[in-house]
């Protein structure tokens, strides 16, 4: 139903002829420039080694984003992959926008999707979280609004 493989040993979604049917999109809430030595996230677990821009994405483990993917996961913003910095919090995560950015609050953040635009997939998040894709798509909490899209068959 979700278009994801039930497990790595059975083959990838593509190998099984499955097309991911779920995309999780958030909006960038805040953009901030930080200096070297600035600490990010719970306990300051990530430390900037150079000047960079960071973005606040208002989804976290309370929304079903796996905390296990902290400091490993990526999202897509403005056509660019951006790494999650530090620990994924209950209601938010921080991402690295790079030394220069055109990203602004309100920009789409594709957490996962089909992969057609270069965004991470549920399988990517599963790998970063040491789990399976089904856990990623089924754990998204009711706090996340749903929008159902119907595609007419040819």
N, C-alpha and C positions, 0 to 999 in steps of 0.2 A: 504494500500500500504506500510506503514511503519512497520506494525506488532505491533502497540501499541494500547492500549485501548483508545477510544475516550473520556473516562471520568470515574472516580472512581465509580460512581453510576451504571455504566453498567457492571462492573466486570473488573478484571485484564486481561492483555493480555493472560496469561495462561488459565484463566477461559473461555475466548472467543476463545481459540484455535489459538491464534496469536503468531507468532514467530518474534521477533524484527529483522528488515532487515537492520539496519543501525548501524555502529560502527564509532565513532569519535576517531581518534588516533592522538596525537601530539608527539613531541619529546622533551625530557627534554633539555632545553637550557643552564642551569647553575645550579651548585650545590655549596652550601656555608655553612660553619659551622658558627653558631652564638652563642653568649654568653647570659646568663641571662640578661634581661633588654633591649636587642636589640628589636627594633620596626620594624614591617613589614607592608607594604602596605600603601595606602593613609592615611595620617594623623597619621601614626604609630598606626593603630587601633588594631593590635595584638602585644602583648608583650611577649617575651620568658620568661618563668618562670624557665627554666633550659637550659643547653647547648643542642643544637639540630642542625640538618642538615636541610636545606630548599632547595627546588628546584624551579626553575623558569620555568613555562610552558607557551610557547608563543601563547596562545589563550586567548581571553577575550570577553568583551561584543561587541566589534566591529566585532567579528567573530560569534556572536549569542549566546555566553555563557551568561546565565542570571545572571545579577548582583545581583538579589534577592537571589541567592544561596550563596552569600558571607558568609564565616565563617561557612557554614553548609554543603557544598557539599564535596564529596570525589572523587578521581580518583584512578586508579590502576597502580602501577609502580612496576615492578619486582615481580608480584604476591601478592603485599601488597596494601591494601587500605591506601591512604594518604589523610588527611584532607586539604581542602583549608583554608589558613590562611588570615585573613583580608578581604579587599574589592577586588573583581574581577575588574581589571582595563580594559581599552579599548583593550589593546593588550596582556595582560598577567595575569597570576594568580600565586600566590606563594603557595606551598604545603609543609606540614610537612613531612620530610623523617625520622624523629625519631632521637634518641640519637646516633644511629649507622646506617650506610647505606653502601650499595654496589652500589647504584645508581650513574650513571655517565651521563654527557651530551651526548645526542644522544639516550638514552634509550627511549623505547616506553612508552607513557603515554596514557592509555585508559581512555578517558573522560567518554564515555558511550558506551554500546554495548548490547549484548544479555544477559549478566549476567552469561554465562556458565563458565567463567574463574574467577568468583568472582568480576568482574568489575561492577560498577554502571550501571543502565539502564536508559533509558529516563524517565521511571516512577519514579526512584529515584530522578533524577534531577527535575522532575515536583513537587514532594513532597517538595524538598528543596526550590523550587522557588514559591510555592503556586500557581501552575498552572496545566495544563494537559500535557501529553506526546506529543500530537500533536504539541503544541507550541514549545517544546524543539527541535524536529526533523525538523520542518519547518522553524525555525528562523536561522538555520545555514547559514551564509552568503556566497556569492560567493567567498570571500577571501579564503575560505577553499577548497583546491583542492579535486576533487572527483575521486574515483577509483571505477568503477562498476565491480562487480564480478558476473559472471553467473554460476549457479550450474545446471548441467545436471540432469534432472529427471530420476529416475530409471524406 
